[in-house]
Amino acid sequence: MATVAAVIASTHHPFYYRASTSTGPERPPFADEWVSKIGAFRDTLTAAEPDVLVLVGSDHFHQLWLDNMPQFLVGKAPFFDANWHNEEREFGLPRMRLAGEEGLAAHILRQGLDAGFDLAFSNELRIDHSVTCPIITLRPEADLPIVPVYTNIFAPPLPQPRRFVELGRALRRIVESWPDPRRVAIIGTGHLSLELGGPRQFGDHGPDPEFDRRAIEWIASGDVDGCLAGVSLESLHLPGNATHGFMDFMLMMGVAGEGVKADYVDSLDLFHTMEAYFTWYPGGAPEGAAR
């Protein structure tokens, strides 16, 4: 059976690639600290020695739209193209082609359906920065096969936060039941408080630092019950108009397990958003792993 070698949750800031590769006067003053933190975070995946990556993210209205948005979708294809043209133009993200792991994708679909999740699938999924950003930050070699899992955090009606946690728990069980001895890392990216296009988009901090503080504590301590008691579909509008992306963090809490503290926790205040990074090692932290 497969082994879950690492569970990782992070934000997916699309400007990291440009900031990290810029030089001279174009390099932002926060780039060095950001690169340093990402380097330490990258070590947490490297230490786990994964063979396959399951990547949880959300389509940013590139391929899916308000009139056709599956709640949960599994990408099942031999290869996935990325990124989208506006991501190349606006964020400077590179074009990528990532190998897929169709066997694990098929297993997740079959077992997910049998577990009561009506998962959609796509053999023609083009992935965006919610999946490619963790590749850029955590595995820039892009040498491992992937299974993308997309969630709906944008197009009402949205699933309830509890459903994200439940899917995370199921995803962990399903991956561990895959009859293949490879090591799998499950990686999910979401948001803390976030405002897009609204009056709080650019400030000294993210739009709601208190929410960010509580959110990081919930995730770091594995306090699933406290998190579920503290958020709802309605309340997630308050910290910022795009904060529903936090439900992907909640999904990853379900993968990690109730009450399981993260082995690695870090964050970075980028004046308009709080970046956050978490790693759990289900089999125990490898020797020399970053903490």
Buried (B, 14 or more C-beta within 10 A) or exposed (E): EBBBBBBBBBBBBBBBBBBBBBEEEEBEEEBEEBBEBBEEBBBBBBBBEBBBBBBBBBBBEBBBEEEEBBBBBBBBBEEBBBBBEEBEEEBBBBEBEBBBBBBBBBBBBEBBEEBEBEBBBBEEBBBBBBBBBBBBBBBEEBEBBBBBBBBBBBBEEBBEBBBBBBBBBBBBEBBEEBEBEBBBBBBBBBBBBBBBEEEBBEEEBBBBBEBBBBBBEBBBBBBBEEBBEBBEBEEBEEBBBBBBBBBBBBBBBBBBBEEBBBBBBBBBBBEBBBBBBBBBBBEEBBEEBBB
